[in-house]
Amino acid sequence: MGPNKAIGCNVKECRYHAKTDDYCALDHIHVSKTKEKADVERDTECASFEKE
């Protein structure tokens, strides 16, 4: 999988990290909330993450 330059990512532990650049290799990702109401960045996460 090559880098998707529309999705930046620096989580190298993820199966979908592009490896050659700080991008995701997926065509799209799913973002979800970590609490009932998201107010700040830390209240969300990339739900497409899979440990390498």
C-alpha positions as CSV (number, residue, x, y, z in Angstrom):
1,M,0.0,0.0,0.0
2,G,1.4,3.4,-1.0
3,P,0.9,6.7,0.8
4,N,-2.5,8.5,0.6
5,K,-1.3,12.1,0.6
6,A,-4.8,13.2,1.7
7,I,-4.4,11.5,5.1
8,G,-1.4,12.5,7.1
9,C,-0.3,10.0,9.9
10,N,2.7,9.7,12.1
11,V,1.6,6.5,14.0
12,K,4.3,4.1,12.7
13,E,2.9,1.3,14.9
14,C,-0.2,1.1,12.7
15,R,-0.6,-1.6,10.1
16,Y,-1.7,1.1,7.6
17,H,1.1,3.6,8.0
18,A,2.7,4.2,4.6
19,K,6.2,3.4,6.0
20,T,8.1,5.6,3.5
21,D,6.3,8.9,4.5
22,D,4.1,10.1,7.4
23,Y,0.8,9.2,5.6
24,C,-1.9,6.6,5.9
25,A,-2.0,4.0,3.1
26,L,-5.8,3.5,3.4
27,D,-8.2,5.1,0.9
28,H,-10.3,6.4,3.8
29,I,-10.3,6.2,7.6
30,H,-13.0,6.2,10.2
31,V,-12.8,8.7,13.0
32,S,-14.8,8.2,16.2
33,K,-15.3,9.9,19.6
34,T,-13.7,8.7,22.8
35,K,-16.4,10.2,25.0
36,E,-20.1,11.2,24.7
37,K,-19.4,14.8,23.3
38,A,-16.2,15.7,21.5
39,D,-14.9,19.1,22.6
40,V,-11.2,18.9,21.7
41,E,-8.9,16.8,19.6
42,R,-8.1,14.3,22.3
43,D,-11.8,13.4,22.4
44,T,-11.4,11.7,19.0
45,E,-9.4,8.9,17.5
46,C,-8.7,7.1,14.3
47,A,-10.9,4.0,14.5
48,S,-9.1,2.5,11.5
49,F,-6.0,1.8,13.6
50,E,-4.7,-1.7,13.7
51,K,-1.5,-2.7,15.5
52,E,1.2,-3.8,13.1
